[in-house]
Amino acid sequence: MYKSHPIVGRWGASLAIIASMFMIAGVSAPLAAQARPAMVSASITASPTAGVPGQHIAITAAGFNSGETIALFWDNQQLSGTDQASSTGSLSGAFAVVPMSTTSGTHTLMLKGSTSGLSASVTITVPEPALHGVPLNGAPGQLFPVRGTGFGANEMITFTWDGAALPTWHATATAEGNFGFGGAFGHIPSSATVGQHILLARGQQTGRFAQVTVMVQAKPAAATVSITASPTVAVPGQRIAITAAGFNSGETIALFWDNQQLSGTDQASNTGSLSGAFATVPMSTTTGVHTLMLKGSTSGLSANATITVPAPALHGVPLSGAPGQLFPVRGTGFGANEMITFTWDGVVLPTWHATATAEGNFGFGGAFGHIPSSAAVGQHVLVARGQQTGRSAQVTVMVSVTSLQGVPLNLVPGELFPVRGIGFGPKEMITFTWDGTVLPTWHATTTSQGSFGFGGAFGHVPYSATVGQHVLVARGQTSGRSAQVTVMVPAAALHGVPLSVTAGERIPLRGTGFGANEKITFTWDGAALPSWHATTTAQGNFGFGGAFGHIPHKGANPGQHVLMAHGEMSGRSAQVRVTVTAR
């Protein structure tokens, strides 16, 4: 490849015209020869002067004719493309690509002007491909660095062991034909027998190869090395303290996580021990069991520790609750020191936020969330997600139906009864209606869990309540959530009065369905019975503990008469027809 620049100039034509003028004037040939200018010298500079097949070489040049076309040759073979000299006969910004078929050794890169015939050459050295870092002696399974130089630019490198492909070994050369200097490792096959073996690396485009002979020795008896890690349960990003013993004196020790080398190394003491070292769990680590390994660079000895990465989890979230309910939120198993965001049914909760500790926990110092006030009845999913690790945990929350509890299905006017409610919004005011009419003296405030009345709240049936079914409704003033119950108010009635009596006879008096705790008066055929009196219970009853009246001596003529009981507060009444017989 060769870069072109358009320029103008005729250095060679000018020399021919001058020579012709001297001959016309009769000047002798020797004089004409003396008049010719000194040979012009062209020059070339190349960088680098050592390159591999496929590598780009930058070129600058000077001393060519102004604007002439310049061709490029590699070992006298013209390369594709041309360039054009500047008005001063120079060339800059051009480059050549070393042919992929080039062999190792010295080669000539030449520029040649198309009009001047001037040329300039530079020597380019193509190095032999070579392998570095491979031990000349080793044991089966031994891990070692593999580095190569002198291969084709950017080509894939494959490897063989005694001619058999090593499919798990792979590398790609850089633009300078090198590989492995950022850290590439191979290992002597575990099946390798004692004796000499050939490791060969080959470029797939150039066919260039390098090999090294490795003497495989009997695997030495395993030395005892040990590692201690603390803690053995850790989250991504968490530091793990490491101590070790049994390595070679002063050797470099590399650290691996699931066979992937971590950055940084440490050095064993003169006794082969290691202390004060640490590893950081990679942020991309998944939940489960992982291996933390130390490996000595010269001894090849290694020691492993098992590290368990726990699954992220949420704690303290209620499995059921009401809209707006406040509750503690705690999480474990997230990335160290990462920010935690939350979603409710996939929608971000912008006011919820937490930051994990160095151990991947949050909320244990007191963090709270609340069920969205707009949450509908049914199942919902709360998710917490780490922003660096992407680790997440979720819990399903059942938003409960609002309901009233403790209200009897049958009540009398004025009767007091407990009122309890669940499923409302937290800490909101509750108002009540009876058949759609506000009950101004009824009031309650919910707890942070959306309930009320469980500490003791009471209501009473309006004294004006008529016989039949009525609807009691409780409504949250913030959430708008409501619950209702249907109450049956029974008719007032008298019980135990005999249908046939005699004048002056003593009879039992019992009544139900009157107002709660009200005074009851009685009439006989519309005339008051002043000596008859009773007071109802909280349930609107009277006489069941033993109340008696007697049939009047006056006005109790033989025949039918009407005995009536009347509630003074509720106005409710009940009557019974009694037949008076002659003595």
C-alpha positions as CSV (number, residue, x, y, z in Angstrom):
1,M,0.0,0.0,0.0
2,Y,1.4,3.4,-1.0
3,K,0.1,6.9,-0.5
4,S,-0.1,9.4,-3.5
5,H,0.3,13.2,-3.6
6,P,-0.3,15.4,-6.8
7,I,2.6,17.7,-7.5
8,V,4.1,19.4,-10.7
9,G,7.9,19.5,-12.0
10,R,10.3,18.6,-14.9
11,W,13.8,18.3,-13.5
12,G,15.1,15.8,-16.2
13,A,13.7,17.9,-19.3
14,S,15.6,21.0,-18.2
15,L,19.0,19.2,-18.4
16,A,18.4,18.1,-22.0
17,I,17.5,21.7,-23.2
18,I,20.6,23.2,-21.7
19,A,22.9,20.6,-23.3
20,S,21.3,21.3,-26.7
21,M,22.0,25.0,-26.4
22,F,25.7,24.4,-25.9
23,M,26.0,22.2,-29.0
24,I,24.2,24.7,-31.2
25,A,26.7,27.4,-30.1
26,G,29.5,25.2,-31.2
27,V,30.8,24.4,-27.9
28,S,32.9,21.3,-27.8
29,A,31.7,18.2,-26.1
30,P,34.2,18.5,-23.3
31,L,33.0,22.0,-22.5
32,A,29.4,20.7,-22.5
33,A,30.4,18.0,-20.1
34,Q,32.0,20.5,-17.8
35,A,28.7,22.5,-17.8
36,R,26.5,19.6,-16.5
37,P,25.4,20.0,-12.9
38,A,26.5,17.7,-10.1
39,M,24.3,14.5,-9.7
40,V,21.3,15.2,-7.6
41,S,21.0,12.9,-4.5
42,A,17.6,11.6,-3.3
43,S,17.1,10.4,0.2
44,I,14.6,8.2,2.1
45,T,13.8,7.7,5.8
46,A,11.7,4.8,7.0
47,S,10.2,4.1,10.5
48,P,10.5,1.5,11.8
49,T,13.4,-0.1,10.0
50,A,12.5,-3.5,11.4
51,G,9.0,-4.8,10.7
52,V,6.9,-7.9,10.2
53,P,4.7,-9.0,7.3
54,G,1.6,-6.8,7.2
55,Q,3.1,-4.1,9.3
56,H,2.9,-0.4,8.2
57,I,6.2,1.5,7.6
58,A,6.1,5.3,7.6
59,I,8.1,6.9,4.8
60,T,9.6,10.4,4.2
61,A,11.9,11.4,1.3
62,A,13.6,14.4,-0.3
63,G,15.7,15.2,-3.5
64,F,13.2,14.2,-6.2
65,N,12.0,16.4,-9.0
66,S,9.2,18.8,-8.2
67,G,5.8,17.1,-8.6
68,E,7.1,13.9,-10.2
69,T,5.4,10.5,-9.6
70,I,7.3,8.2,-7.3
71,A,7.0,4.4,-7.4
72,L,7.7,2.1,-4.5
73,F,9.7,-1.2,-4.8
74,W,10.2,-4.0,-2.3
75,D,13.3,-6.1,-3.2
76,N,12.9,-4.7,-6.8
77,Q,9.3,-5.8,-7.0
78,Q,7.0,-2.8,-7.6
79,L,4.3,-2.4,-5.0
80,S,0.8,-1.2,-5.8
81,G,0.1,2.5,-5.7
82,T,2.3,5.6,-6.4
83,D,2.9,9.0,-4.7
84,Q,3.8,12.5,-6.0
85,A,6.6,14.6,-4.9
86,S,5.9,18.1,-3.5
87,S,7.0,21.3,-5.2
88,T,10.3,21.0,-3.4
89,G,10.7,17.3,-4.4
90,S,10.0,15.9,-1.0
91,L,7.6,13.3,0.2
92,S,5.8,13.0,3.6
93,G,2.8,11.1,5.1
94,A,3.4,8.1,2.9
95,F,3.6,4.5,4.1
96,A,4.4,1.0,2.8
97,V,3.0,-2.4,4.0
98,V,5.5,-5.2,4.3
99,P,4.2,-8.0,2.0
100,M,2.6,-10.9,3.8
101,S,4.8,-13.3,1.9
102,T,8.1,-11.6,3.0
103,T,10.6,-14.0,4.6
104,S,12.9,-13.3,7.6
105,G,16.1,-11.3,6.8
106,T,17.1,-7.9,5.3
107,H,15.0,-6.4,2.5
108,T,15.3,-3.3,0.4
109,L,12.6,-0.7,0.3
110,M,13.2,1.7,-2.7
111,L,11.6,4.9,-4.0
112,K,12.1,5.8,-7.7
113,G,11.1,9.0,-9.5
114,S,9.3,8.4,-12.8
115,T,10.9,11.4,-14.7
116,S,14.2,12.0,-12.9
117,G,15.0,8.3,-12.6
118,L,16.4,9.1,-9.2
119,S,16.0,6.5,-6.5
120,A,16.6,6.1,-2.7
121,S,16.7,2.9,-0.7
122,V,16.5,1.9,2.9
123,T,17.1,-1.5,4.5
124,I,14.2,-3.1,6.4
125,T,14.9,-6.1,8.6
126,V,12.2,-8.7,9.1
127,P,13.0,-10.6,12.3
128,E,12.6,-14.4,12.7
129,P,9.5,-15.4,14.6
130,A,10.3,-16.6,18.1
131,L,8.6,-17.8,21.3
132,H,9.5,-16.4,24.7
133,G,8.8,-17.4,28.3
134,V,8.3,-21.1,27.6
135,P,10.3,-23.1,30.1
136,L,12.9,-25.5,28.7
137,N,12.1,-27.9,31.5
138,G,8.7,-28.5,33.1
139,A,6.3,-31.0,34.5
140,P,2.9,-32.2,33.1
141,G,0.2,-29.6,33.8
142,Q,2.7,-26.8,34.5
143,L,1.3,-23.3,33.7
144,F,3.6,-20.8,32.0
145,P,3.5,-17.5,30.1
146,V,3.5,-17.7,26.3
147,R,4.9,-14.7,24.3
148,G,5.7,-14.5,20.6
149,T,7.5,-12.0,18.3
150,G,8.1,-11.8,14.6
151,F,4.7,-13.1,13.4
152,G,2.4,-11.4,10.8
153,A,0.6,-8.2,11.9
154,N,-2.8,-8.9,13.4
155,E,-2.9,-12.6,12.4
156,M,-4.3,-15.4,14.4
157,I,-1.8,-17.8,16.1
158,T,-2.5,-21.5,16.5
159,F,-0.4,-23.9,18.6
160,T,0.6,-27.6,18.4
161,W,2.3,-30.0,20.8
162,D,4.3,-32.6,19.0
163,G,2.2,-31.8,15.9
164,A,-1.2,-32.2,17.6
165,A,-3.4,-29.1,17.8
166,L,-3.9,-27.5,21.1
167,P,-7.5,-26.2,20.6
168,T,-7.7,-24.3,23.9
169,W,-4.6,-22.3,23.1
170,H,-5.2,-19.2,21.0
171,A,-3.7,-15.8,20.5
172,T,-3.9,-12.9,18.0
173,A,-0.7,-10.9,17.1
174,T,-0.6,-7.1,17.4
175,A,0.1,-4.7,14.6
176,E,3.8,-5.3,15.3
177,G,3.5,-9.1,15.1
178,N,3.7,-9.8,18.9
179,F,1.4,-11.6,21.2
180,G,1.1,-12.6,24.9
181,F,2.8,-9.5,26.4
182,G,-0.5,-8.5,28.1
183,G,-0.6,-11.9,29.9
184,A,-1.3,-15.1,28.0
185,F,-0.7,-18.5,29.6
186,G,-0.4,-22.1,28.4
187,H,0.3,-25.3,30.2
188,I,2.2,-28.5,29.4
189,P,-0.4,-31.1,28.6
190,S,-1.3,-33.2,31.6
191,S,-0.8,-36.3,29.4
192,A,2.7,-35.3,28.3
193,T,5.3,-38.1,28.8
194,V,8.8,-37.7,30.2
195,G,11.2,-36.6,27.4
196,Q,11.5,-34.0,24.7
197,H,8.5,-32.4,23.1
198,I,8.0,-29.6,20.5
199,L,5.7,-26.7,21.1
200,L,5.0,-24.8,17.8
201,A,3.2,-21.6,17.2
202,R,2.1,-20.8,13.6
203,G,0.6,-17.6,12.0
204,Q,-2.5,-18.5,10.0
205,Q,-2.0,-15.8,7.3
206,T,1.7,-15.8,6.8
207,G,2.5,-19.4,7.7
208,R,5.4,-18.1,9.8
209,F,6.1,-20.3,12.8
210,A,8.4,-20.6,15.8
211,Q,9.0,-23.6,18.0
212,V,10.7,-24.5,21.2
213,T,11.8,-27.8,22.6
214,V,10.5,-28.6,26.1
215,M,12.0,-31.3,28.3
216,V,9.2,-32.8,30.3
217,Q,10.4,-34.2,33.6
218,A,8.6,-36.5,36.0
219,K,6.1,-34.5,38.0
220,P,7.7,-33.8,41.4
221,A,6.0,-34.9,44.6
222,A,3.5,-32.2,45.5
223,A,4.8,-29.8,48.1
224,T,2.4,-28.8,50.8
225,V,1.1,-25.3,50.3
226,S,-1.8,-23.7,52.2
227,I,-4.1,-20.7,51.9
228,T,-6.4,-19.1,54.4
229,A,-9.0,-16.6,53.3
230,S,-11.3,-14.5,55.4
231,P,-14.2,-14.2,55.0
232,T,-15.1,-17.3,53.0
233,V,-18.5,-15.8,52.2
234,A,-18.3,-12.6,50.3
235,V,-20.1,-10.4,47.7
236,P,-18.8,-8.8,44.5
237,G,-16.4,-6.0,45.2
238,Q,-15.7,-7.2,48.8
239,R,-12.1,-7.6,50.0
240,I,-10.9,-11.0,51.2
241,A,-7.8,-11.1,53.4
242,I,-5.3,-13.9,52.4
243,T,-2.5,-15.6,54.2
244,A,-0.5,-18.5,52.7
245,A,2.6,-20.8,53.4
246,G,4.7,-23.4,51.6
247,F,5.8,-21.5,48.5
248,N,9.4,-21.0,47.3
249,S,11.4,-18.4,49.1
250,G,10.8,-14.9,47.5
251,E,8.9,-16.2,44.5
252,T,6.2,-14.1,42.8
253,I,2.7,-15.3,43.6
254,A,-0.1,-14.7,41.2
255,L,-3.8,-14.7,42.2
256,F,-6.6,-16.4,40.2
257,W,-10.4,-16.3,40.5
258,D,-12.0,-19.3,38.8
259,N,-8.7,-19.7,36.8
260,Q,-8.8,-16.1,35.6
261,Q,-5.7,-14.2,36.7
262,L,-6.5,-11.1,38.8
263,S,-4.4,-7.9,38.5
264,G,-1.4,-7.5,40.6
265,T,1.0,-10.0,42.2
266,D,2.6,-10.5,45.6
267,Q,5.9,-11.9,46.8
268,A,6.5,-14.8,49.2
269,S,8.7,-14.1,52.2
270,N,12.1,-15.8,52.6
271,T,10.2,-18.6,54.4
272,G,7.8,-19.0,51.5
273,S,4.8,-17.5,53.4
274,L,2.4,-14.7,52.5
275,S,0.6,-12.3,54.8
276,G,-1.2,-9.0,54.6
277,A,-2.4,-9.8,51.1
278,F,-6.0,-9.4,49.8
279,A,-8.1,-10.2,46.8
280,T,-11.2,-8.3,45.6
281,V,-14.1,-10.4,44.4
282,P,-14.7,-9.4,40.8
283,M,-17.8,-7.3,40.3
284,S,-19.1,-9.6,37.6
285,T,-19.0,-12.6,39.9
286,T,-22.2,-14.7,39.9
287,T,-24.0,-16.3,42.9
288,G,-22.5,-19.6,43.9
289,V,-19.2,-21.3,44.8
290,H,-16.0,-19.9,43.4
291,T,-12.3,-20.8,43.6
292,L,-9.6,-18.4,44.8
293,M,-6.2,-19.7,43.9
294,L,-2.6,-18.6,44.6
295,K,0.2,-19.9,42.2
296,G,3.9,-19.6,42.6
297,S,5.7,-18.4,39.4
298,T,8.8,-20.5,39.9
299,S,7.6,-23.5,41.9
300,G,4.3,-23.9,40.0
301,L,2.8,-24.7,43.4
302,S,-0.8,-23.6,44.0
303,A,-3.3,-23.5,46.9
304,N,-7.0,-23.0,46.6
305,A,-9.7,-21.6,48.9
306,T,-13.5,-21.9,48.3
307,I,-15.4,-18.6,48.4
308,T,-19.2,-18.6,48.4
309,V,-21.0,-15.6,46.9
310,P,-24.6,-15.5,48.4
311,A,-27.7,-14.7,46.4
312,P,-29.0,-11.2,46.9
313,A,-32.2,-11.1,49.0
314,L,-34.7,-8.7,50.6
315,H,-35.7,-8.9,54.2
316,G,-38.4,-7.3,56.3
317,V,-40.8,-6.6,53.5
318,P,-44.3,-7.7,54.5
319,L,-45.9,-10.3,52.3
320,S,-49.2,-8.4,52.6
321,G,-50.0,-4.8,53.3
322,A,-52.1,-1.8,52.4
323,P,-51.4,1.2,50.1
324,G,-49.0,3.6,51.7
325,Q,-47.9,1.2,54.4
326,L,-44.5,1.9,55.8
327,F,-42.1,-1.0,56.4
328,P,-38.4,-1.7,56.9
329,V,-36.4,-2.6,53.8
330,R,-33.2,-4.6,54.3
331,G,-31.0,-6.3,51.7
332,T,-28.1,-8.7,51.6
333,G,-25.8,-10.2,48.9
334,F,-25.5,-7.1,46.8
335,G,-22.2,-5.6,45.5
336,A,-19.9,-3.8,48.0
337,N,-20.6,-0.1,48.3
338,E,-22.9,0.0,45.3
339,M,-26.1,2.1,44.9
340,I,-29.4,0.2,45.1
341,T,-32.5,1.3,43.1
342,F,-36.0,-0.1,43.5
343,T,-39.0,-0.8,41.2
344,W,-42.6,-1.6,41.9
345,D,-44.1,-3.8,39.1
346,G,-41.2,-2.5,36.9
347,V,-41.8,1.2,37.6
348,V,-38.9,3.1,39.3
349,L,-39.5,4.3,42.8
350,P,-37.5,7.5,42.7
351,T,-37.8,8.3,46.4
352,W,-36.5,4.9,47.4
353,H,-32.7,4.7,47.6
354,A,-30.0,2.8,49.5
355,T,-26.2,2.2,49.4
356,A,-24.8,-1.2,50.2
357,T,-22.0,-1.5,52.8
358,A,-18.6,-3.0,52.1
359,E,-20.3,-6.4,52.8
360,G,-23.1,-5.8,50.3
361,N,-25.9,-5.2,52.9
362,F,-28.2,-2.2,53.3
363,G,-31.0,-1.1,55.6
364,F,-29.9,-2.7,58.8
365,G,-29.3,0.8,60.3
366,G,-32.9,1.7,59.6
367,A,-34.2,2.1,56.0
368,F,-37.9,2.3,55.2
369,G,-40.1,2.1,52.1
370,H,-43.8,2.2,51.7
371,I,-46.3,0.5,49.4
372,P,-47.3,3.1,46.7
373,S,-50.6,4.8,47.6
374,S,-51.9,4.0,44.1
375,A,-51.3,0.3,44.5
376,A,-54.3,-1.8,43.4
377,V,-55.5,-4.8,45.3
378,G,-53.6,-8.0,44.3
379,Q,-50.0,-9.2,43.9
380,H,-47.2,-6.8,43.2
381,V,-43.4,-7.3,42.7
382,L,-40.9,-5.1,44.5
383,V,-37.4,-5.4,43.0
384,A,-34.1,-4.1,44.4
385,R,-31.2,-3.8,41.9
386,G,-27.5,-3.0,42.3
387,Q,-26.3,-0.4,39.8
388,Q,-22.8,-1.7,39.4
389,T,-23.2,-5.5,39.6
390,G,-26.7,-5.7,38.2
391,R,-27.5,-8.2,41.0
392,S,-31.2,-8.1,42.0
393,A,-33.6,-9.5,44.5
394,Q,-37.4,-9.4,44.6
395,V,-40.3,-10.1,46.8
396,T,-44.0,-10.5,46.0
397,V,-46.3,-8.3,48.1
398,M,-50.1,-8.8,48.3
399,V,-52.0,-5.6,48.6
400,S,-54.9,-6.5,50.8
401,V,-58.6,-5.7,50.3
402,T,-60.0,-3.1,52.6
403,S,-62.6,-4.4,55.0
404,L,-64.5,-3.7,58.2
405,Q,-64.3,-6.2,61.0
406,G,-66.1,-6.7,64.3
407,V,-69.4,-5.1,63.2
408,P,-72.3,-7.3,64.3
409,L,-74.8,-8.2,61.6
410,N,-77.8,-7.3,63.8
411,L,-77.9,-4.1,65.8
412,V,-80.4,-1.9,67.6
413,P,-80.6,1.9,67.6
414,G,-78.0,3.4,69.8
415,E,-76.1,0.1,70.3
416,L,-72.4,0.5,70.8
417,F,-70.1,-1.9,68.9
418,P,-66.4,-2.3,68.1
419,V,-65.3,-1.0,64.7
420,R,-62.1,-2.3,63.2
421,G,-60.7,-1.8,59.6
422,I,-57.8,-3.1,57.5
423,G,-56.4,-2.3,54.1
424,F,-56.6,1.4,54.3
425,G,-53.8,3.9,53.7
426,P,-51.3,4.5,56.5
427,K,-52.0,7.2,59.0
428,E,-55.0,8.6,57.2
429,M,-58.3,9.8,58.6
430,I,-61.3,7.6,58.3
431,T,-64.8,8.9,58.0
432,F,-68.1,7.0,58.2
433,T,-71.5,7.1,56.7
434,W,-74.8,5.4,57.5
435,D,-76.9,4.8,54.4
436,G,-74.9,7.6,52.8
437,T,-75.3,10.1,55.6
438,V,-72.1,11.2,57.3
439,L,-71.7,10.2,61.0
440,P,-69.9,13.3,62.3
441,T,-69.1,11.8,65.7
442,W,-67.5,8.7,64.2
443,H,-63.8,9.1,63.5
444,A,-60.6,7.1,63.4
445,T,-57.0,7.3,62.2
446,T,-55.2,4.4,60.7
447,T,-51.8,3.0,61.8
448,S,-48.7,2.9,59.6
449,Q,-50.1,-0.5,58.5
450,G,-53.4,1.0,57.3
451,S,-55.5,-0.5,60.1
452,F,-57.6,1.1,62.8
453,G,-59.7,0.2,65.8
454,F,-57.6,-2.7,67.1
455,G,-56.7,-0.7,70.2
456,G,-60.4,-0.1,70.9
457,A,-62.7,2.0,68.7
458,F,-66.5,2.0,69.0
459,G,-69.4,3.3,67.1
460,H,-73.1,3.1,67.7
461,V,-76.2,2.7,65.6
462,P,-78.1,6.0,65.1
463,Y,-81.2,6.2,67.3
464,S,-83.1,7.2,64.2
465,A,-82.4,3.9,62.5
466,T,-85.5,2.2,61.1
467,V,-86.2,-1.4,60.9
468,G,-84.5,-3.2,58.0
469,Q,-81.1,-3.3,56.3
470,H,-78.6,-0.4,56.5
471,V,-75.1,0.2,55.0
472,L,-72.2,1.3,57.1
473,V,-69.3,2.7,55.0
474,A,-65.7,3.6,56.1
475,R,-63.6,5.7,53.7
476,G,-60.0,6.8,53.8
477,Q,-59.6,10.5,53.2
478,T,-56.1,10.2,51.6
479,S,-56.2,6.9,49.8
480,G,-59.9,7.0,48.8
481,R,-60.1,3.3,49.7
482,S,-63.4,2.2,51.3
483,A,-65.1,-0.8,52.9
484,Q,-68.7,-1.4,53.9
485,V,-70.9,-3.8,55.9
486,T,-74.6,-4.4,55.8
487,V,-76.4,-4.2,59.2
488,M,-79.9,-5.5,60.0
489,V,-81.9,-3.4,62.5
490,P,-84.7,-5.7,63.9
491,A,-88.2,-4.6,64.9
492,A,-89.0,-4.0,68.6
493,A,-91.0,-6.8,70.2
494,L,-92.4,-7.9,73.6
495,H,-91.9,-11.4,74.8
496,G,-93.4,-13.6,77.6
497,V,-96.7,-11.8,78.0
498,P,-99.5,-14.3,78.3
499,L,-102.3,-13.9,75.8
500,S,-105.0,-14.6,78.5
501,V,-104.9,-13.0,82.0
502,T,-107.1,-11.9,84.9
503,A,-107.3,-8.5,86.4
504,G,-104.4,-7.9,88.9
505,E,-102.4,-10.8,87.6
506,R,-98.6,-10.5,87.8
507,I,-96.9,-11.2,84.4
508,P,-93.2,-11.2,83.2
509,L,-92.1,-8.4,80.9
510,R,-89.3,-8.9,78.3
511,G,-88.6,-6.8,75.2
512,T,-86.1,-6.8,72.3
513,G,-85.2,-4.4,69.5
514,F,-85.5,-1.2,71.5
515,G,-82.8,1.5,71.7
516,A,-79.7,0.8,73.7
517,N,-79.7,1.9,77.3
518,E,-83.0,3.7,77.0
519,K,-86.0,4.0,79.4
520,I,-89.1,2.0,78.5
521,T,-92.6,3.2,79.4
522,F,-95.8,1.2,79.2
523,T,-99.5,1.9,78.4
524,W,-102.7,-0.1,78.8
525,D,-105.2,0.7,76.2
526,G,-103.3,4.0,75.7
527,A,-103.3,4.9,79.5
528,A,-99.9,5.2,81.1
529,L,-98.9,2.5,83.6
530,P,-96.7,4.6,86.0
531,S,-95.6,1.7,88.1
532,W,-94.4,-0.2,85.1
533,H,-90.8,0.8,84.1
534,A,-87.7,-0.8,82.6
535,T,-84.3,0.2,81.1
536,T,-82.8,-1.6,78.1
537,T,-79.4,-3.1,78.0
538,A,-76.7,-2.0,75.5
539,Q,-78.3,-4.5,73.1
540,G,-81.7,-2.9,73.4
541,N,-83.3,-5.7,75.5
542,F,-85.0,-5.6,78.9
543,G,-86.6,-7.9,81.4
544,F,-84.5,-11.0,80.8
545,G,-83.0,-10.7,84.2
546,G,-86.5,-10.7,85.7
547,A,-89.0,-7.8,85.3
548,F,-92.7,-8.1,86.1
549,G,-95.9,-6.1,85.8
550,H,-99.4,-6.7,86.8
551,I,-102.7,-6.3,85.0
552,P,-104.6,-3.2,86.3
553,H,-107.6,-3.8,88.5
554,K,-109.3,-0.8,87.0
555,G,-109.9,-0.7,83.3
556,A,-109.2,-4.4,82.9
557,N,-112.7,-5.4,82.0
558,P,-113.1,-8.8,80.5
559,G,-112.2,-8.7,76.8
560,Q,-109.2,-7.7,74.6
561,H,-106.8,-5.0,75.7
562,V,-103.5,-3.5,74.2
563,L,-100.3,-3.5,76.3
564,M,-97.6,-1.3,74.6
565,A,-93.9,-0.6,75.5
566,H,-92.3,2.6,74.2
567,G,-88.6,3.6,74.0
568,E,-88.1,7.1,75.3
569,M,-85.0,7.9,73.1
570,S,-85.5,5.8,70.0
571,G,-89.3,6.2,69.8
572,R,-89.5,2.5,69.0
573,S,-92.5,0.6,70.3
574,A,-94.0,-2.8,70.5
575,Q,-97.4,-4.1,71.6
576,V,-99.2,-7.2,72.4
577,R,-103.0,-7.9,72.6
578,V,-104.1,-9.5,75.9
579,T,-107.5,-11.1,76.7
580,V,-108.8,-10.4,80.2
581,T,-111.1,-13.1,81.5
582,A,-113.5,-12.9,84.4
583,R,-112.4,-14.4,87.7
